[in-house]
Amino acid sequence: MEVHHTPPAHHSKKLKDYLFEFLMLFLAVTAGFFMENRREHYVEHKREKQFARQLLADLRLDSGLFENRKKEYQSRQNGYDKLLYILIQKNDASDKEVLEALLPVTFVYDLQVTTTTYNQMKSSGVLRYIENWELTSNLQKYYDVLLPRCINLTETTRAYHLENINPFYLKHFRTQDIDLYEDTLINKSPVIIDRSSQTDQNLANIMGGYRYLLQIQGITMNTPALEKIKELITLIKAEYHLE
């Protein structure tokens, strides 16, 4: 009499094995993804902090620039007052008096701000790593709004100097009388060519316009930019624990 043995069923065991292997694979992939994500986050944060240090250095340079420019504007206001008084009210002012008052206040300003770090952060996408929305917003306000306005007005002021003050110099001043590079007299008896009450008024109008442009630049552009710089420095130092 033959005895038939029924083979043991392995179907449920194999299914469990598959589920276990799938679970192990899933956990391994998840853990690997998690570790890679943490590594990338660490690298990004380290890079972000390095950029923050560079930004802080750039902003401090800009702060010094705007502070010096503010002092220069303020120190020259008395000079403009003196020049306009000589040209408009003092009837017996000599050519030397006019030139001595004029030359120190015809200084041409530029604006050598430092935007390298911010531009690198924008082009490389590092700005998106900054989690502090207030910091990002203020960075964009300074670099993308305030600073371009300051630069544009500076260029406008330089263009005004080139189009109005320079032609007056060329028409009425003698090369042997002044040092154009230093804006000082080199001749003790200078002569203003074809000078008259009309040319004095013309020069007063030109320099009054120049002074007005500088006032706009200082009050409505440079001062807000300087205030924003100070705010940014405080935010960056607090966000990244920098000194």
PyMOL commands that set and color helices and strands:
alter all, ss='L'
color gray80, all
select helices_A, chain A and resi 11-88+95-105+116-124+126-129+133-172+197-240
alter helices_A, ss='H'
color red, helices_A
select strands_A, chain A and resi 178-179+184-185
alter strands_A, ss='S'
color yellow, strands_A
deselect
rebuild
show_as cartoon
